[in-house]
Amino acid sequence: MPIYLSGETDPKNATPKLDEMTPRQIVAELDKYVVGQAAAKRAVAVALRNRIRRQKLPAEIARDVLPKNILMIGSTGVGKTEIARRLARIADSPFVKIEASKFTEVGYVGRDVESMIRDLADAAVEMAKQAAYDAVLPRAEENTEEVLLDVLLPRTDLGYSSSPDATEAEARHTRTREKLREQLRRGDLDDRLIEIDTQERPNTTIDFIGGQGMEEMGVNIKDMFGNLFPTKTVRRKMKVAEARKYVLREQQELLIDSEQVTRSALEKAQSSGIVFLDEIDKIAGREAASGPDVSREGVQRDLLPIVEGTNVNTRYGMISTEHILFIAAGAFHVSKPSDLIPELQGRFPIRVELESLTVDDLERVLTQPKNSLIKQYQALLSTEGIELNFTDDAVRKLAEMTAEINKVTENIGARRLHTLVEKLLEEISFEGSELEEKTQTIDAAYVEGRLSGLVANEDIQNYIL
């Protein structure tokens, strides 16, 4: 049996690099967080793999290979959003989720469709900055240490003199500095008060609201007028632990090239960005609007050029939407995909229908994912020394109750589990560390006792559930 050193992992269990991941491996990663929905997982896995394949093509061919946008059809709580969100994390892609019902057509006050691309640009820049900060972190930590030591023990000018006394003084200063360095690394000086100079940046951003193309567009006056608004140096007194955070961020900002970070962020948003357009069924319809009402068809026609591919102006520069992957989703209880205008339908060639969750699916949702609901509550209560155990029959009973309630009331899928589990553990969560018995076992009888009245009473169902 092979032995792996600290920090290493078994190559068989390690997650492969993105450009080496097959669609089957992408689906396996999604399986860790989302139960069922094999068709939807296969569709998004192929879409992600095609992006990787496109990057390996010659530039003249790659330009014409456009992403195949996906339309997910399924009721709420079956995993549409989670699939898209987890896909973005696997791909390390900029991701935004937006509700189509928030948009209004041109000429009305409200969010215009281009705002989602500006949101995507903001997300991409934030991701790129964080990646750049992480890359320079070791060097920034070294510089931060030196800055703090300079404050704790200011440098002397004795080193410029060659006299024996000056040399001895410099040696003592160096020894003292190294002792302080050791104390600083151990955290012994974290509570000591020091004075440091911090840069206070004036608020020079004005948000214009209203007007096509200007909605939520920040105009940075500092960029327009250069040093008209210089940063202000403020001397503050704080503890070493707090000062370390200030100085570290300043050192990181000094070590990165902000313009290069922004350029790479925009490129990543254009080539690998993912926009999840939820509630698209709410704007499905082709009837003309009468009076001041906003036309649903008007919103669709505004969406069309964004999905087809156009250039959108953001505060960081222009972004082309040609190679952004759009994943639309909707329950389509009242309307149907054919109610969308033909042009928009054609821009979502891949259709996947997500299935309603069965009792077995709900049982797996409670236990299987890495961040399952039961694991979350066990972790929360363990902070107060409580060991929470669920028997298999308790998990089954919870799943059956959830499925039953979803049948007789509005079907909200796995989201119903949150309501039931919260109600089930209300007493234990309330008493918390005051409980004398630190090991709490939840069995089917406990579930029945806590929730049977809630499930049986239809009026309470409609009010609470």
C-alpha positions in Angstrom: 0.0 0.0 0.0 1.6 3.3 -1.1 2.2 6.0 1.6 1.7 9.7 0.7 3.5 12.5 2.4 1.6 15.3 4.1 -0.2 17.5 1.6 -0.2 14.8 -1.1 -3.2 12.8 -2.3 -3.7 9.4 -3.9 -3.5 10.1 -7.7 -6.5 7.8 -8.1 -8.7 10.0 -5.9 -7.3 13.3 -6.9 -9.4 15.6 -9.1 -7.8 15.8 -12.5 -7.0 19.1 -14.1 -9.8 20.7 -16.1 -8.2 20.3 -19.5 -7.8 16.6 -18.7 -11.3 16.0 -17.4 -13.6 13.9 -19.6 -17.4 14.5 -19.6 -17.8 11.4 -17.5 -15.4 12.8 -14.8 -17.2 16.1 -14.9 -20.5 14.3 -14.2 -18.8 12.4 -11.4 -17.8 15.7 -9.8 -21.3 17.0 -10.1 -22.6 13.8 -8.5 -20.8 14.8 -5.3 -23.2 17.8 -4.8 -26.3 17.1 -6.9 -28.5 14.0 -6.7 -29.9 12.5 -9.9 -30.6 14.6 -13.0 -28.3 12.5 -15.2 -29.5 14.1 -18.5 -28.8 17.7 -17.3 -25.4 16.7 -15.9 -24.4 15.1 -19.2 -25.5 18.2 -21.2 -23.5 20.7 -19.1 -20.5 18.3 -19.0 -20.5 18.1 -22.8 -20.8 21.9 -23.0 -17.8 22.4 -20.7 -15.7 19.8 -22.5 -16.5 21.5 -25.9 -15.0 24.7 -24.4 -11.8 22.8 -23.6 -11.8 21.3 -27.1 -12.3 24.7 -28.6 -9.3 26.2 -26.9 -7.1 23.6 -28.6 -8.3 24.6 -32.1 -6.5 27.1 -34.4 -7.7 30.6 -33.8 -9.4 31.0 -37.2 -11.6 27.9 -36.5 -12.1 28.6 -32.8 -13.7 32.0 -33.5 -16.6 30.3 -35.3 -17.2 27.5 -32.7 -19.9 29.0 -30.6 -21.2 27.5 -27.3 -24.4 25.5 -27.4 -26.6 27.2 -24.9 -28.8 25.0 -22.6 -32.4 25.3 -21.6 -33.3 23.4 -18.4 -36.9 22.6 -17.8 -38.0 21.5 -14.3 -39.8 22.5 -11.2 -38.1 24.4 -8.4 -35.8 22.6 -6.0 -34.7 19.8 -8.4 -31.1 21.1 -8.8 -31.1 23.5 -11.8 -29.2 26.3 -10.1 -26.9 24.0 -8.2 -25.8 22.2 -11.4 -24.9 25.5 -13.1 -23.1 26.8 -10.0 -21.1 23.7 -9.4 -20.2 23.6 -13.1 -18.7 27.1 -12.9 -16.7 26.1 -9.8 -15.3 23.0 -11.6 -14.3 25.2 -14.6 -13.1 28.1 -12.3 -15.2 30.3 -14.6 -16.8 33.7 -13.8 -20.5 33.0 -13.0 -23.6 35.1 -12.4 -27.2 34.0 -11.7 -29.9 36.4 -12.7 -33.6 36.3 -12.8 -35.1 37.0 -16.2 -38.2 38.5 -14.5 -36.1 41.4 -13.2 -35.5 42.7 -16.7 -37.6 45.3 -18.5 -37.7 46.1 -22.1 -36.1 49.2 -23.6 -37.7 52.4 -22.5 -38.8 51.3 -19.0 -37.1 52.1 -15.7 -35.4 49.0 -14.3 -32.6 46.6 -15.0 -31.7 46.3 -18.7 -30.4 43.0 -20.1 -26.8 44.3 -20.5 -26.6 44.5 -16.7 -26.0 40.8 -16.4 -22.9 41.0 -18.6 -21.6 43.9 -16.4 -22.3 41.7 -13.3 -20.3 38.9 -15.0 -17.4 41.4 -15.6 -17.5 42.4 -11.9 -17.3 38.7 -10.9 -14.5 38.0 -13.4 -12.4 40.9 -12.1 -13.0 39.9 -8.5 -11.9 36.3 -9.3 -8.8 37.5 -11.2 -7.8 39.8 -8.3 -8.1 37.1 -5.7 -6.0 34.7 -7.9 -3.4 37.4 -8.3 -3.4 38.1 -4.6 -2.9 34.4 -3.9 0.0 34.2 -6.4 1.9 37.0 -4.6 0.9 36.0 -1.1 4.3 34.5 0.0 6.3 37.5 -1.1 3.7 39.9 0.3 3.9 38.1 3.7 7.7 38.6 3.7 7.3 42.3 2.9 4.6 42.7 5.5 6.9 41.2 8.1 9.6 43.6 7.3 7.2 46.6 7.4 5.9 45.6 10.9 9.5 45.0 12.1 10.4 48.5 10.9 7.5 49.9 13.0 8.4 47.8 16.1 12.1 48.5 15.8 12.9 51.4 13.5 16.1 51.0 11.5 19.2 53.0 12.5 21.7 54.9 10.4 24.7 53.5 12.3 25.5 51.1 9.6 26.9 53.9 7.5 29.7 54.4 10.1 32.7 52.1 10.2 33.6 52.7 13.8 33.7 49.7 16.2 30.9 51.2 18.4 28.7 51.6 15.4 29.4 48.1 14.2 28.6 46.6 17.6 25.4 48.7 17.8 24.3 47.5 14.4 24.9 43.9 15.4 22.8 44.4 18.6 20.1 45.9 16.5 20.1 42.9 14.1 20.0 40.5 17.0 17.1 42.3 18.5 15.3 42.5 15.2 15.6 38.7 14.7 14.2 38.1 18.2 11.3 40.3 17.4 10.8 38.4 14.1 10.5 35.1 16.0 8.0 36.7 18.4 6.0 38.1 15.5 5.9 34.8 13.8 4.7 33.0 17.0 2.0 35.6 17.5 3.4 36.9 20.8 3.2 40.5 19.6 -0.4 40.4 18.2 -1.9 42.4 21.0 0.8 45.1 21.0 -0.4 48.6 19.9 1.5 50.2 17.1 0.9 53.2 14.8 1.0 52.7 11.0 0.3 54.8 8.0 -2.7 53.6 6.0 -4.0 54.8 2.6 -7.5 56.2 2.6 -9.0 56.3 -0.8 -11.7 58.8 -1.4 -15.0 57.6 -2.8 -14.9 58.8 -6.4 -17.4 56.4 -7.9 -20.8 57.7 -9.0 -23.5 55.2 -10.1 -25.8 56.5 -12.8 -29.2 54.8 -12.7 -31.6 55.0 -15.6 -31.0 55.5 -19.3 -30.2 52.7 -21.7 -26.6 51.4 -21.5 -26.0 53.4 -18.3 -27.9 51.3 -15.8 -25.6 50.4 -12.9 -22.6 51.7 -14.9 -20.1 53.1 -12.5 -18.1 56.1 -13.8 -14.8 56.3 -11.9 -13.9 60.0 -11.7 -10.4 59.2 -10.5 -9.6 57.3 -13.7 -10.9 60.2 -15.7 -9.0 62.9 -13.9 -5.8 61.1 -12.9 -4.4 62.4 -9.6 -7.1 65.0 -9.1 -8.2 62.9 -6.1 -5.0 61.6 -4.6 -5.0 59.0 -1.8 -4.8 60.4 1.7 -2.4 59.0 4.2 -3.9 58.5 7.7 -1.9 57.4 10.7 -3.8 54.9 12.8 -3.2 53.1 16.1 -4.1 49.4 16.1 -2.9 46.1 17.3 -0.2 44.2 15.4 -2.7 41.4 14.4 -5.0 44.0 12.8 -2.2 46.0 11.3 -0.9 42.8 9.6 -4.1 42.5 7.6 -3.9 46.2 6.4 -0.2 46.0 5.5 -0.6 42.6 3.8 -3.4 43.8 1.5 -1.3 47.0 0.6 1.7 44.8 -0.2 -0.4 42.5 -2.4 -1.8 45.5 -4.3 1.8 46.8 -4.8 3.0 43.5 -6.2 0.2 43.0 -8.8 -0.4 44.8 -12.1 -4.0 45.9 -11.8 -4.3 46.7 -15.5 -3.0 43.2 -16.5 -5.4 41.6 -14.0 -8.4 43.4 -15.5 -7.4 42.5 -19.0 -7.0 38.8 -18.2 -10.4 39.0 -16.3 -12.2 40.4 -19.3 -10.6 37.7 -21.5 -11.7 35.0 -19.1 -15.3 36.4 -18.9 -15.5 36.4 -22.7 -14.1 33.0 -23.3 -15.3 31.0 -20.3 -18.0 33.0 -18.5 -21.3 31.3 -17.6 -24.6 33.2 -17.2 -27.4 31.4 -15.5 -30.7 32.9 -16.6 -33.4 31.7 -14.2 -37.1 32.1 -14.4 -37.1 32.4 -18.2 -40.6 30.9 -18.3 -41.8 34.1 -16.6 -41.0 36.1 -19.8 -42.3 33.5 -22.2 -45.1 34.8 -24.3 -45.7 36.7 -27.5 -48.7 38.8 -26.7 -48.3 42.5 -27.3 -48.3 44.8 -24.3 -51.1 47.3 -23.9 -50.8 50.5 -22.1 -47.8 51.0 -19.7 -47.3 47.3 -19.1 -43.9 45.8 -19.9 -44.1 43.4 -22.8 -42.6 39.9 -22.1 -41.8 39.6 -25.8 -40.0 43.0 -25.6 -37.7 41.5 -22.9 -37.1 38.5 -25.1 -36.1 40.7 -28.0 -33.7 42.6 -25.8 -32.2 39.4 -24.6 -31.7 38.1 -28.2 -28.6 40.1 -29.2 -26.9 39.4 -25.9 -27.4 35.6 -26.4 -26.6 35.8 -30.1 -23.3 37.7 -29.5 -22.7 41.4 -29.2 -20.4 43.8 -27.5 -21.4 45.2 -24.1 -19.7 48.2 -22.5 -18.6 47.7 -18.9 -16.6 49.9 -16.5 -13.6 47.8 -17.4 -14.0 47.9 -21.1 -15.9 46.1 -23.9 -16.9 42.5 -23.6 -18.0 40.3 -26.4 -20.8 37.8 -25.5 -20.2 35.4 -28.5 -18.5 32.7 -26.4 -20.3 33.2 -23.1 -22.3 30.1 -22.2 -25.9 30.9 -21.3 -27.9 28.3 -19.3 -31.6 29.3 -19.0 -34.0 27.6 -16.7 -37.6 27.6 -15.8 -40.4 25.5 -14.4 -42.7 26.1 -17.4 -45.8 25.2 -15.4 -48.0 27.7 -17.2 -46.1 28.5 -20.3 -43.9 26.2 -22.5 -40.6 26.6 -24.3 -42.4 27.0 -27.6 -44.0 30.2 -26.2 -40.6 31.9 -26.5 -40.0 33.8 -29.7 -38.5 31.6 -32.4 -35.3 33.5 -32.6 -34.6 33.0 -28.8 -35.6 29.3 -29.0 -33.0 28.8 -31.7 -30.3 30.2 -29.4 -30.9 27.4 -26.8 -30.5 24.3 -29.0 -29.9 21.9 -26.0 -33.1 21.1 -24.0 -33.0 19.0 -20.9 -35.9 18.1 -18.7 -35.2 17.7 -15.0 -37.2 15.0 -13.2 -39.1 15.6 -10.0 -37.4 14.1 -7.0 -38.6 10.7 -5.7 -38.5 9.5 -2.1 -35.2 7.7 -2.9 -33.7 10.9 -4.4 -34.8 12.9 -1.3 -33.2 10.3 0.9 -29.9 10.6 -1.0 -30.2 14.5 -0.9 -30.2 14.3 2.9 -27.1 12.1 3.2 -25.1 11.8 0.0 -23.7 15.3 -1.1 -20.6 16.6 0.6 -22.6 19.5 1.9 -25.8 17.6 2.7 -28.3 19.0 5.1 -27.7 16.4 7.8 -24.0 16.9 7.7 -24.5 20.7 8.0 -26.6 20.3 11.2 -24.2 17.8 12.6 -21.3 20.2 12.1 -23.2 23.1 13.6 -24.2 21.3 16.8 -20.8 19.7 17.2 -19.5 23.2 17.9 -21.4 22.9 21.2 -20.3 19.4 22.0 -23.5 17.7 20.7 -23.2 14.5 18.7 -26.2 14.3 16.4 -27.0 10.9 14.8 -29.7 10.0 12.3 -30.8 6.4 11.9 -31.6 5.1 8.5 -35.3 4.8 9.2 -35.4 8.5 10.4 -33.9 9.6 7.1 -36.4 7.5 5.1 -39.3 8.9 7.1 -38.1 12.5 6.5 -37.9 11.8 2.8 -41.4 10.2 2.7 -42.9 13.1 4.5 -41.3 15.6 2.2 -42.5 13.7 -0.9 -46.1 13.5 0.6 -46.2 17.3 1.3 -44.8 18.1 -2.1 -47.7 16.1 -3.6 -50.5 17.9 -1.7 -49.1 21.4 -1.7 -46.8 23.3 -4.0 -43.9 21.0 -5.2 -40.7 22.8 -4.2 -38.5 19.8 -4.4 -35.6 19.4 -2.1 -36.1 22.9 -0.6 -38.9 21.4 1.4 -36.3 19.4 3.3 -34.9 22.6 4.9 -38.3 23.4 6.4 -38.9 20.0 7.8 -35.4 19.4 9.2 -35.4 22.9 10.8 -38.7 22.1 12.5 -37.5 18.6 13.5 -34.3 19.9 15.2 -35.9 23.1 16.6 -35.9 21.9 20.2 -32.3 20.5 20.1 -31.0 23.7 18.4 -32.7 25.9 20.9 -31.4 24.1 24.0 -27.9 23.5 22.4 -25.1 23.4 25.0 -27.7 23.3 27.8 -28.6 19.7 26.9 -27.4 17.2 29.5 -27.4 14.4 27.0 -24.7 15.3 24.5 -25.5 12.4 22.1 -28.8 12.9 20.4 -30.2 10.1 18.2 -32.9 10.9 15.7 -35.0 7.9 14.8 -38.3 7.4 12.9 -40.3 7.6 16.1 -38.8 11.0 16.9 -39.5 12.2 13.4 -43.1 11.0 13.7 -43.6 12.7 17.0 -42.2 16.0 15.9 -43.7 16.3 12.4 -46.8 14.1 12.2 -49.1 16.8 13.4 -47.6 19.3 11.0 -48.0 16.9 8.0 -51.5 15.8 9.0 -53.0 19.2 9.5 -53.7 20.7 6.0 -54.2 24.2 7.4 -50.8 24.2 9.1 -49.3 22.8 6.0 -50.4 25.7 3.9 -49.3 28.2 6.6 -45.9 26.8 7.6 -44.9 24.5 4.7 
